[in-house]
């Protein structure tokens, strides 16, 4: 299960960066903000998984 969650985190981070860049390119501030939010959500998910791994071992 942990591998699946880590992959979700990476996907969210990548999707967020892409959306942020697209928003910046077309001048859409709300899309850019959504991208930053998704990226932050992915970062938080990744941090949670790293913490779980630390305590598991």
N, C-alpha and C positions, 0 to 999 in steps of 0.2 A: 504494500500500500504506500509506503514512503516514497518509492520511486515514482509512482503515479502522481503524488502530490508535488514532488520536485519538478516533474515535467510540466504540471499545470502552472507552477510558479514561473518557470522559464517562459512558457507560452504567453502568460499574462504580461510579463515584462516586455517581451518582444512586441506583442500587439500594442501595448501602451506606447512604446517608443515610436512605432510606425504611425499610430494615430496622432501622436504629438507632432511628428515631423510633417505629416500631411496637413494637419491643421495650421501649422506655421507656414507651410508653402502656399496655401490658398488664403491665408489671412483669417481663418475661422478660429477665433479665440476660445469658443466653447469646446470645439473639437480638440484643440490643443490642451485645454484643461482636463477633458475626459481622458486623454492619453496619459497625462501626468498622474491622474488618479489611478488608472489601471496599472501603470508602472509601479506606483507606490503599493498598491494591493499585492502585486507580484513580489515586491521586495519584502513585504511583511510576511507573506506566505513562506518565502524562502527562509527568512530568519527563524520562523517557527519550526520549520523542518530541521534546520541546523541545530536548534536548541534541543529538539527531540533526539537527534542523533548523538549529541554530546552526552545527554543523560542516559541514553541506551547503552553506551559502551562503558 
